[in-house]
């Protein structure tokens, strides 16, 4: 029987709120915390909680012969800590099985280089 490697990439960017020049000096928070929480709650309920429960069930059912890999970005971990520690705990429970490998992942998944490559070059 061939081996299959399941690899799941988990990422949630921080959403940026509308910020105008009139906000400079009054408000230094660029992120939309309400939107971040709402999206994290929605995705957690529709995906993370159910999927992690199913993965744990499969690991237990197949007595350690079912293995998976995850890469979690830094921003998703931050948002889980802030808004959904239960989801983070579900990943911890998966890790405790010894059947889950966590792979390195970029922290932000930034696409800022698309805006201005010149400004991001080392000078």
Chimera marker file (.cmm) of the C-alpha trace (Angstrom):
<marker_set name="trace">
<marker id="1" x="0.000" y="0.000" z="0.000" r="1" g="1" b="0" radius="0.5"/>
<marker id="2" x="1.475" y="3.417" z="-0.948" r="1" g="1" b="0" radius="0.5"/>
<marker id="3" x="2.132" y="6.027" z="1.685" r="1" g="1" b="0" radius="0.5"/>
<marker id="4" x="0.288" y="9.335" z="1.510" r="1" g="1" b="0" radius="0.5"/>
<marker id="5" x="1.484" y="12.465" z="3.265" r="1" g="1" b="0" radius="0.5"/>
<marker id="6" x="-1.200" y="14.877" z="4.435" r="1" g="1" b="0" radius="0.5"/>
<marker id="7" x="0.163" y="18.389" z="4.835" r="1" g="1" b="0" radius="0.5"/>
<marker id="8" x="-2.038" y="21.223" z="6.030" r="1" g="1" b="0" radius="0.5"/>
<marker id="9" x="-0.982" y="24.851" z="5.887" r="1" g="1" b="0" radius="0.5"/>
<marker id="10" x="-2.762" y="27.023" z="8.461" r="1" g="1" b="0" radius="0.5"/>
<marker id="11" x="-2.608" y="30.805" z="8.157" r="1" g="1" b="0" radius="0.5"/>
<marker id="12" x="-4.726" y="33.790" z="9.163" r="1" g="1" b="0" radius="0.5"/>
<marker id="13" x="-3.410" y="37.251" z="8.303" r="1" g="1" b="0" radius="0.5"/>
<marker id="14" x="-4.088" y="40.209" z="10.534" r="1" g="1" b="0" radius="0.5"/>
<marker id="15" x="-6.667" y="42.338" z="8.752" r="1" g="1" b="0" radius="0.5"/>
<marker id="16" x="-5.886" y="46.031" z="8.409" r="1" g="1" b="0" radius="0.5"/>
<marker id="17" x="-8.627" y="48.523" z="9.181" r="1" g="1" b="0" radius="0.5"/>
<marker id="18" x="-9.356" y="51.637" z="7.168" r="1" g="1" b="0" radius="0.5"/>
<marker id="19" x="-6.755" y="54.158" z="8.269" r="1" g="1" b="0" radius="0.5"/>
<marker id="20" x="-6.563" y="57.642" z="6.823" r="1" g="1" b="0" radius="0.5"/>
<marker id="21" x="-4.140" y="60.526" z="7.195" r="1" g="1" b="0" radius="0.5"/>
<marker id="22" x="-6.599" y="62.032" z="9.679" r="1" g="1" b="0" radius="0.5"/>
<marker id="23" x="-5.958" y="59.108" z="12.039" r="1" g="1" b="0" radius="0.5"/>
<marker id="24" x="-2.218" y="59.828" z="12.258" r="1" g="1" b="0" radius="0.5"/>
<marker id="25" x="-1.328" y="60.915" z="15.768" r="1" g="1" b="0" radius="0.5"/>
<marker id="26" x="-4.724" y="59.880" z="17.132" r="1" g="1" b="0" radius="0.5"/>
<marker id="27" x="-4.723" y="56.139" z="16.581" r="1" g="1" b="0" radius="0.5"/>
<marker id="28" x="-1.682" y="53.921" z="16.125" r="1" g="1" b="0" radius="0.5"/>
<marker id="29" x="-3.599" y="50.638" z="15.847" r="1" g="1" b="0" radius="0.5"/>
<marker id="30" x="-3.698" y="49.567" z="12.219" r="1" g="1" b="0" radius="0.5"/>
<marker id="31" x="-5.347" y="46.196" z="12.679" r="1" g="1" b="0" radius="0.5"/>
<marker id="32" x="-9.061" y="45.490" z="12.725" r="1" g="1" b="0" radius="0.5"/>
<marker id="33" x="-9.403" y="43.447" z="15.920" r="1" g="1" b="0" radius="0.5"/>
<marker id="34" x="-13.142" y="42.918" z="15.564" r="1" g="1" b="0" radius="0.5"/>
<marker id="35" x="-12.775" y="41.593" z="12.035" r="1" g="1" b="0" radius="0.5"/>
<marker id="36" x="-9.823" y="39.394" z="13.043" r="1" g="1" b="0" radius="0.5"/>
<marker id="37" x="-11.880" y="37.857" z="15.858" r="1" g="1" b="0" radius="0.5"/>
<marker id="38" x="-14.979" y="37.387" z="13.712" r="1" g="1" b="0" radius="0.5"/>
<marker id="39" x="-13.030" y="35.617" z="10.973" r="1" g="1" b="0" radius="0.5"/>
<marker id="40" x="-11.088" y="33.489" z="13.460" r="1" g="1" b="0" radius="0.5"/>
<marker id="41" x="-14.362" y="32.446" z="15.122" r="1" g="1" b="0" radius="0.5"/>
<marker id="42" x="-15.973" y="31.606" z="11.776" r="1" g="1" b="0" radius="0.5"/>
<marker id="43" x="-13.021" y="29.602" z="10.453" r="1" g="1" b="0" radius="0.5"/>
<marker id="44" x="-12.548" y="27.873" z="13.808" r="1" g="1" b="0" radius="0.5"/>
<marker id="45" x="-16.132" y="26.642" z="13.883" r="1" g="1" b="0" radius="0.5"/>
<marker id="46" x="-16.311" y="25.699" z="10.204" r="1" g="1" b="0" radius="0.5"/>
<marker id="47" x="-12.856" y="24.175" z="9.874" r="1" g="1" b="0" radius="0.5"/>
<marker id="48" x="-10.221" y="24.022" z="12.606" r="1" g="1" b="0" radius="0.5"/>
<marker id="49" x="-12.226" y="22.429" z="15.434" r="1" g="1" b="0" radius="0.5"/>
<marker id="50" x="-13.987" y="19.849" z="13.244" r="1" g="1" b="0" radius="0.5"/>
<marker id="51" x="-10.922" y="18.969" z="11.189" r="1" g="1" b="0" radius="0.5"/>
<marker id="52" x="-8.629" y="18.596" z="14.185" r="1" g="1" b="0" radius="0.5"/>
<marker id="53" x="-11.195" y="16.390" z="15.933" r="1" g="1" b="0" radius="0.5"/>
<marker id="54" x="-11.407" y="14.188" z="12.821" r="1" g="1" b="0" radius="0.5"/>
<marker id="55" x="-7.606" y="13.998" z="12.543" r="1" g="1" b="0" radius="0.5"/>
<marker id="56" x="-7.340" y="12.987" z="16.215" r="1" g="1" b="0" radius="0.5"/>
<marker id="57" x="-10.037" y="10.347" z="15.679" r="1" g="1" b="0" radius="0.5"/>
<marker id="58" x="-8.156" y="8.919" z="12.675" r="1" g="1" b="0" radius="0.5"/>
<marker id="59" x="-4.864" y="8.828" z="14.565" r="1" g="1" b="0" radius="0.5"/>
<marker id="60" x="-6.513" y="6.938" z="17.429" r="1" g="1" b="0" radius="0.5"/>
<marker id="61" x="-8.453" y="4.616" z="15.101" r="1" g="1" b="0" radius="0.5"/>
<marker id="62" x="-5.324" y="3.621" z="13.183" r="1" g="1" b="0" radius="0.5"/>
<marker id="63" x="-3.195" y="3.297" z="16.311" r="1" g="1" b="0" radius="0.5"/>
<marker id="64" x="-0.482" y="5.714" z="15.246" r="1" g="1" b="0" radius="0.5"/>
<marker id="65" x="-0.211" y="4.577" z="11.626" r="1" g="1" b="0" radius="0.5"/>
<marker id="66" x="-2.071" y="7.668" z="10.426" r="1" g="1" b="0" radius="0.5"/>
<marker id="67" x="0.279" y="10.643" z="10.403" r="1" g="1" b="0" radius="0.5"/>
<marker id="68" x="-0.104" y="14.236" z="9.291" r="1" g="1" b="0" radius="0.5"/>
<marker id="69" x="1.899" y="17.430" z="8.989" r="1" g="1" b="0" radius="0.5"/>
<marker id="70" x="0.903" y="20.985" z="9.749" r="1" g="1" b="0" radius="0.5"/>
<marker id="71" x="2.576" y="24.304" z="9.225" r="1" g="1" b="0" radius="0.5"/>
<marker id="72" x="1.134" y="27.123" z="11.290" r="1" g="1" b="0" radius="0.5"/>
<marker id="73" x="2.093" y="30.704" z="10.565" r="1" g="1" b="0" radius="0.5"/>
<marker id="74" x="3.034" y="33.001" z="13.427" r="1" g="1" b="0" radius="0.5"/>
<marker id="75" x="0.009" y="35.187" z="12.833" r="1" g="1" b="0" radius="0.5"/>
<marker id="76" x="-2.438" y="32.298" z="13.132" r="1" g="1" b="0" radius="0.5"/>
<marker id="77" x="-0.831" y="31.225" z="16.398" r="1" g="1" b="0" radius="0.5"/>
<marker id="78" x="-1.084" y="34.800" z="17.711" r="1" g="1" b="0" radius="0.5"/>
<marker id="79" x="-4.759" y="34.995" z="16.772" r="1" g="1" b="0" radius="0.5"/>
<marker id="80" x="-5.500" y="31.618" z="18.332" r="1" g="1" b="0" radius="0.5"/>
<marker id="81" x="-3.859" y="32.801" z="21.549" r="1" g="1" b="0" radius="0.5"/>
<marker id="82" x="-5.912" y="36.026" z="21.469" r="1" g="1" b="0" radius="0.5"/>
<marker id="83" x="-9.290" y="34.787" z="20.309" r="1" g="1" b="0" radius="0.5"/>
<marker id="84" x="-9.486" y="30.986" z="20.298" r="1" g="1" b="0" radius="0.5"/>
<marker id="85" x="-7.216" y="29.224" z="22.792" r="1" g="1" b="0" radius="0.5"/>
<marker id="86" x="-9.429" y="26.144" z="22.383" r="1" g="1" b="0" radius="0.5"/>
<marker id="87" x="-8.264" y="25.836" z="18.779" r="1" g="1" b="0" radius="0.5"/>
<marker id="88" x="-4.627" y="26.158" z="19.800" r="1" g="1" b="0" radius="0.5"/>
<marker id="89" x="-5.267" y="23.475" z="22.428" r="1" g="1" b="0" radius="0.5"/>
<marker id="90" x="-6.642" y="21.166" z="19.720" r="1" g="1" b="0" radius="0.5"/>
<marker id="91" x="-3.314" y="21.447" z="17.884" r="1" g="1" b="0" radius="0.5"/>
<marker id="92" x="-1.477" y="20.728" z="21.139" r="1" g="1" b="0" radius="0.5"/>
<marker id="93" x="-3.604" y="17.593" z="21.636" r="1" g="1" b="0" radius="0.5"/>
<marker id="94" x="-2.677" y="16.468" z="18.127" r="1" g="1" b="0" radius="0.5"/>
<marker id="95" x="1.006" y="17.076" z="18.861" r="1" g="1" b="0" radius="0.5"/>
<marker id="96" x="0.800" y="14.934" z="22.003" r="1" g="1" b="0" radius="0.5"/>
<marker id="97" x="-0.064" y="11.891" z="19.875" r="1" g="1" b="0" radius="0.5"/>
<marker id="98" x="3.419" y="11.831" z="18.361" r="1" g="1" b="0" radius="0.5"/>
<marker id="99" x="1.793" y="11.362" z="14.948" r="1" g="1" b="0" radius="0.5"/>
<marker id="100" x="1.824" y="15.004" z="13.922" r="1" g="1" b="0" radius="0.5"/>
<marker id="101" x="4.817" y="16.854" z="12.560" r="1" g="1" b="0" radius="0.5"/>
<marker id="102" x="4.921" y="20.634" z="12.646" r="1" g="1" b="0" radius="0.5"/>
<marker id="103" x="6.833" y="22.166" z="9.754" r="1" g="1" b="0" radius="0.5"/>
<marker id="104" x="8.467" y="25.588" z="9.736" r="1" g="1" b="0" radius="0.5"/>
<marker id="105" x="6.365" y="28.330" z="8.259" r="1" g="1" b="0" radius="0.5"/>
<marker id="106" x="6.912" y="31.990" z="7.497" r="1" g="1" b="0" radius="0.5"/>
<marker id="107" x="5.549" y="34.249" z="10.202" r="1" g="1" b="0" radius="0.5"/>
<marker id="108" x="3.509" y="36.731" z="8.163" r="1" g="1" b="0" radius="0.5"/>
<marker id="109" x="3.234" y="35.516" z="4.541" r="1" g="1" b="0" radius="0.5"/>
<marker id="110" x="3.852" y="39.108" z="3.572" r="1" g="1" b="0" radius="0.5"/>
<marker id="111" x="3.132" y="40.242" z="0.039" r="1" g="1" b="0" radius="0.5"/>
<marker id="112" x="4.430" y="43.751" z="0.650" r="1" g="1" b="0" radius="0.5"/>
<marker id="113" x="7.170" y="43.253" z="-1.960" r="1" g="1" b="0" radius="0.5"/>
<marker id="114" x="4.416" y="43.453" z="-4.573" r="1" g="1" b="0" radius="0.5"/>
<marker id="115" x="3.815" y="47.038" z="-3.555" r="1" g="1" b="0" radius="0.5"/>
<marker id="116" x="7.374" y="48.341" z="-3.756" r="1" g="1" b="0" radius="0.5"/>
<marker id="117" x="10.354" y="46.078" z="-4.351" r="1" g="1" b="0" radius="0.5"/>
<marker id="118" x="12.709" y="49.089" z="-4.281" r="1" g="1" b="0" radius="0.5"/>
<marker id="119" x="11.654" y="50.053" z="-0.739" r="1" g="1" b="0" radius="0.5"/>
<marker id="120" x="12.238" y="46.526" z="0.525" r="1" g="1" b="0" radius="0.5"/>
<marker id="121" x="15.719" y="46.049" z="-0.925" r="1" g="1" b="0" radius="0.5"/>
<marker id="122" x="18.699" y="45.995" z="1.417" r="1" g="1" b="0" radius="0.5"/>
<marker id="123" x="20.530" y="49.265" z="1.017" r="1" g="1" b="0" radius="0.5"/>
<link id1="1" id2="2" r="1" g="1" b="0" radius="0.2"/>
<link id1="2" id2="3" r="1" g="1" b="0" radius="0.2"/>
<link id1="3" id2="4" r="1" g="1" b="0" radius="0.2"/>
<link id1="4" id2="5" r="1" g="1" b="0" radius="0.2"/>
<link id1="5" id2="6" r="1" g="1" b="0" radius="0.2"/>
<link id1="6" id2="7" r="1" g="1" b="0" radius="0.2"/>
<link id1="7" id2="8" r="1" g="1" b="0" radius="0.2"/>
<link id1="8" id2="9" r="1" g="1" b="0" radius="0.2"/>
<link id1="9" id2="10" r="1" g="1" b="0" radius="0.2"/>
<link id1="10" id2="11" r="1" g="1" b="0" radius="0.2"/>
<link id1="11" id2="12" r="1" g="1" b="0" radius="0.2"/>
<link id1="12" id2="13" r="1" g="1" b="0" radius="0.2"/>
<link id1="13" id2="14" r="1" g="1" b="0" radius="0.2"/>
<link id1="14" id2="15" r="1" g="1" b="0" radius="0.2"/>
<link id1="15" id2="16" r="1" g="1" b="0" radius="0.2"/>
<link id1="16" id2="17" r="1" g="1" b="0" radius="0.2"/>
<link id1="17" id2="18" r="1" g="1" b="0" radius="0.2"/>
<link id1="18" id2="19" r="1" g="1" b="0" radius="0.2"/>
<link id1="19" id2="20" r="1" g="1" b="0" radius="0.2"/>
<link id1="20" id2="21" r="1" g="1" b="0" radius="0.2"/>
<link id1="21" id2="22" r="1" g="1" b="0" radius="0.2"/>
<link id1="22" id2="23" r="1" g="1" b="0" radius="0.2"/>
<link id1="23" id2="24" r="1" g="1" b="0" radius="0.2"/>
<link id1="24" id2="25" r="1" g="1" b="0" radius="0.2"/>
<link id1="25" id2="26" r="1" g="1" b="0" radius="0.2"/>
<link id1="26" id2="27" r="1" g="1" b="0" radius="0.2"/>
<link id1="27" id2="28" r="1" g="1" b="0" radius="0.2"/>
<link id1="28" id2="29" r="1" g="1" b="0" radius="0.2"/>
<link id1="29" id2="30" r="1" g="1" b="0" radius="0.2"/>
<link id1="30" id2="31" r="1" g="1" b="0" radius="0.2"/>
<link id1="31" id2="32" r="1" g="1" b="0" radius="0.2"/>
<link id1="32" id2="33" r="1" g="1" b="0" radius="0.2"/>
<link id1="33" id2="34" r="1" g="1" b="0" radius="0.2"/>
<link id1="34" id2="35" r="1" g="1" b="0" radius="0.2"/>
<link id1="35" id2="36" r="1" g="1" b="0" radius="0.2"/>
<link id1="36" id2="37" r="1" g="1" b="0" radius="0.2"/>
<link id1="37" id2="38" r="1" g="1" b="0" radius="0.2"/>
<link id1="38" id2="39" r="1" g="1" b="0" radius="0.2"/>
<link id1="39" id2="40" r="1" g="1" b="0" radius="0.2"/>
<link id1="40" id2="41" r="1" g="1" b="0" radius="0.2"/>
<link id1="41" id2="42" r="1" g="1" b="0" radius="0.2"/>
<link id1="42" id2="43" r="1" g="1" b="0" radius="0.2"/>
<link id1="43" id2="44" r="1" g="1" b="0" radius="0.2"/>
<link id1="44" id2="45" r="1" g="1" b="0" radius="0.2"/>
<link id1="45" id2="46" r="1" g="1" b="0" radius="0.2"/>
<link id1="46" id2="47" r="1" g="1" b="0" radius="0.2"/>
<link id1="47" id2="48" r="1" g="1" b="0" radius="0.2"/>
<link id1="48" id2="49" r="1" g="1" b="0" radius="0.2"/>
<link id1="49" id2="50" r="1" g="1" b="0" radius="0.2"/>
<link id1="50" id2="51" r="1" g="1" b="0" radius="0.2"/>
<link id1="51" id2="52" r="1" g="1" b="0" radius="0.2"/>
<link id1="52" id2="53" r="1" g="1" b="0" radius="0.2"/>
<link id1="53" id2="54" r="1" g="1" b="0" radius="0.2"/>
<link id1="54" id2="55" r="1" g="1" b="0" radius="0.2"/>
<link id1="55" id2="56" r="1" g="1" b="0" radius="0.2"/>
<link id1="56" id2="57" r="1" g="1" b="0" radius="0.2"/>
<link id1="57" id2="58" r="1" g="1" b="0" radius="0.2"/>
<link id1="58" id2="59" r="1" g="1" b="0" radius="0.2"/>
<link id1="59" id2="60" r="1" g="1" b="0" radius="0.2"/>
<link id1="60" id2="61" r="1" g="1" b="0" radius="0.2"/>
<link id1="61" id2="62" r="1" g="1" b="0" radius="0.2"/>
<link id1="62" id2="63" r="1" g="1" b="0" radius="0.2"/>
<link id1="63" id2="64" r="1" g="1" b="0" radius="0.2"/>
<link id1="64" id2="65" r="1" g="1" b="0" radius="0.2"/>
<link id1="65" id2="66" r="1" g="1" b="0" radius="0.2"/>
<link id1="66" id2="67" r="1" g="1" b="0" radius="0.2"/>
<link id1="67" id2="68" r="1" g="1" b="0" radius="0.2"/>
<link id1="68" id2="69" r="1" g="1" b="0" radius="0.2"/>
<link id1="69" id2="70" r="1" g="1" b="0" radius="0.2"/>
<link id1="70" id2="71" r="1" g="1" b="0" radius="0.2"/>
<link id1="71" id2="72" r="1" g="1" b="0" radius="0.2"/>
<link id1="72" id2="73" r="1" g="1" b="0" radius="0.2"/>
<link id1="73" id2="74" r="1" g="1" b="0" radius="0.2"/>
<link id1="74" id2="75" r="1" g="1" b="0" radius="0.2"/>
<link id1="75" id2="76" r="1" g="1" b="0" radius="0.2"/>
<link id1="76" id2="77" r="1" g="1" b="0" radius="0.2"/>
<link id1="77" id2="78" r="1" g="1" b="0" radius="0.2"/>
<link id1="78" id2="79" r="1" g="1" b="0" radius="0.2"/>
<link id1="79" id2="80" r="1" g="1" b="0" radius="0.2"/>
<link id1="80" id2="81" r="1" g="1" b="0" radius="0.2"/>
<link id1="81" id2="82" r="1" g="1" b="0" radius="0.2"/>
<link id1="82" id2="83" r="1" g="1" b="0" radius="0.2"/>
<link id1="83" id2="84" r="1" g="1" b="0" radius="0.2"/>
<link id1="84" id2="85" r="1" g="1" b="0" radius="0.2"/>
<link id1="85" id2="86" r="1" g="1" b="0" radius="0.2"/>
<link id1="86" id2="87" r="1" g="1" b="0" radius="0.2"/>
<link id1="87" id2="88" r="1" g="1" b="0" radius="0.2"/>
<link id1="88" id2="89" r="1" g="1" b="0" radius="0.2"/>
<link id1="89" id2="90" r="1" g="1" b="0" radius="0.2"/>
<link id1="90" id2="91" r="1" g="1" b="0" radius="0.2"/>
<link id1="91" id2="92" r="1" g="1" b="0" radius="0.2"/>
<link id1="92" id2="93" r="1" g="1" b="0" radius="0.2"/>
<link id1="93" id2="94" r="1" g="1" b="0" radius="0.2"/>
<link id1="94" id2="95" r="1" g="1" b="0" radius="0.2"/>
<link id1="95" id2="96" r="1" g="1" b="0" radius="0.2"/>
<link id1="96" id2="97" r="1" g="1" b="0" radius="0.2"/>
<link id1="97" id2="98" r="1" g="1" b="0" radius="0.2"/>
<link id1="98" id2="99" r="1" g="1" b="0" radius="0.2"/>
<link id1="99" id2="100" r="1" g="1" b="0" radius="0.2"/>
<link id1="100" id2="101" r="1" g="1" b="0" radius="0.2"/>
<link id1="101" id2="102" r="1" g="1" b="0" radius="0.2"/>
<link id1="102" id2="103" r="1" g="1" b="0" radius="0.2"/>
<link id1="103" id2="104" r="1" g="1" b="0" radius="0.2"/>
<link id1="104" id2="105" r="1" g="1" b="0" radius="0.2"/>
<link id1="105" id2="106" r="1" g="1" b="0" radius="0.2"/>
<link id1="106" id2="107" r="1" g="1" b="0" radius="0.2"/>
<link id1="107" id2="108" r="1" g="1" b="0" radius="0.2"/>
<link id1="108" id2="109" r="1" g="1" b="0" radius="0.2"/>
<link id1="109" id2="110" r="1" g="1" b="0" radius="0.2"/>
<link id1="110" id2="111" r="1" g="1" b="0" radius="0.2"/>
<link id1="111" id2="112" r="1" g="1" b="0" radius="0.2"/>
<link id1="112" id2="113" r="1" g="1" b="0" radius="0.2"/>
<link id1="113" id2="114" r="1" g="1" b="0" radius="0.2"/>
<link id1="114" id2="115" r="1" g="1" b="0" radius="0.2"/>
<link id1="115" id2="116" r="1" g="1" b="0" radius="0.2"/>
<link id1="116" id2="117" r="1" g="1" b="0" radius="0.2"/>
<link id1="117" id2="118" r="1" g="1" b="0" radius="0.2"/>
<link id1="118" id2="119" r="1" g="1" b="0" radius="0.2"/>
<link id1="119" id2="120" r="1" g="1" b="0" radius="0.2"/>
<link id1="120" id2="121" r="1" g="1" b="0" radius="0.2"/>
<link id1="121" id2="122" r="1" g="1" b="0" radius="0.2"/>
<link id1="122" id2="123" r="1" g="1" b="0" radius="0.2"/>
</marker_set>
